[in-house]
């Protein structure tokens, strides 16, 4: 590809990305959508987060974790136990990460 073709390709990709992401912000009034869809979209971010985090907790190098001595599992359990107690997202992250790092560096898991 010539430099001009590369430049035009990058420019076109940037334009497509900008339009696709700004599509929902361009109209001056809300887009009409059924109430059930609006309610369902409230759960999209947490579903995406779970889809990213869950495989990281139970898999290593593309294989399921086969030992209980994995610091990530105990960090996730500590976070799950902390959140109902304090209802703090930041505290949950600190608690889970702290347990995971303590087990990883302190115990060597």
Secondary structure as GFF3:
##gff-version 3
##sequence-region A 1 109
A	DSSP	alpha_helix	3	26	.	.	.	ID=ss1
A	DSSP	alpha_helix	35	41	.	.	.	ID=ss2
A	DSSP	alpha_helix	44	58	.	.	.	ID=ss3
A	DSSP	beta_strand	59	60	.	.	.	ID=ss4
A	DSSP	beta_strand	63	64	.	.	.	ID=ss5
A	DSSP	alpha_helix	71	86	.	.	.	ID=ss6
A	DSSP	alpha_helix	89	101	.	.	.	ID=ss7
A	DSSP	pi_helix	102	107	.	.	.	ID=ss8
###
